[in-house]
Amino acid sequence: MRKKIVIKLSGKVFGTDSVKALKDYATFLVKMSKICQPVIVAGGGSIARHYISHARSSGADESTLDELGIEISRLNAKLLIYALKNKAYSHPPSTLQEVRHAVDDGLIVVTGGLHPGQSTNGTAALIAEKIQAEQFINATDVDGVYDMDPNRFKKAKKFRRIELKSLRGMLVNEDSVAGGYDLMDIVALKIIERSKIKTRIIKATPKNIEKAIRGGSVGTEIILSPVQ
């Protein structure tokens, strides 16, 4: 039986100039589906942030903005489904139960957000818990967790491994408004902790994702017990 791997795929992959990138990801995921069953959660990216920003300036409340972000992430998921053709489940599941049924079909499953108030990181962690995935890979815009912002501080140090409790402390002051999630969020960390989900944060490239799937050391691994 193939191991199930949940991959949260950065919304950046679905940007307006990414037609070739999506086709490349589709080819890569079909190759990976021979050794595992990929379950992809598409991020909303800059397109979602654009819509959320406009709706917020018109006075929409946060739960409505969350729903808007979810719709965009599902449209992104559909783009990848179309690129995967008959190798993918036919549409983005909209509930955890539907995700589980889709996974039972044995195809590559691509979904977006599921519930308002949850980031796609939180959604991916919940899905990993629900389907008892072997691993949760958060393929994002950065190549791991740093002790300070690497874009602002040249001396920023990347963690090869980080204890979940330490990461939670770093994220306490992060935004939880719609469209504001990035690296990881508190909800996702709670789920990872309670179900002891093997989790890694990496920069979104097919090469990095393949390395993580095959058990290689890439990005930052989140561990539950203190680093020895």
Disulfide bonds with the S-S distance in Angstrom:
none
